[in-house]
């Protein structure tokens, strides 16, 4: 899998502008992904204080079974549960390989990453508020005169 990942990065050589944008998007995506993993991990912390059992491994990174708690909603049929867990694990592996490849190829400024995460958080909050405000204040009644105009 590592060789395929390296080949992918060798085949595609974007220009400097694309690299800058791609790095920013990559850092935001990776940061949000890692934050999500921490949330899932926190949900499973109470479940098992003993030995941890890995569900997946990507080079030196492990995804533990207790980190998968909350991925599948209660009452989900077993076939669907298996598909959801498998999709999550495959996504986690791809992200780990991408993170490791990025760490090998570039220097990551942690302060800049944290600033971008904060900016992204503020953007999400502002968007959610704007959506809420519009839903609360939008007049959905259309008069006959407005239709005919």
Buried (B, 14 or more C-beta within 10 A) or exposed (E): EEEEBBEEEEEEEEEEEEEEEEBEEBBBEBBBBBEEBEEBBEBBEEEEEEEEEEBBEBEEBBBBBBBBBEBBEEEEEEEEBEEBBEEBBEEBBEBBBBBBBBEEEEEEEEEEBEEBBEEBEEEEEEEEEEEEEEEEEEEEEEEEEEEEE
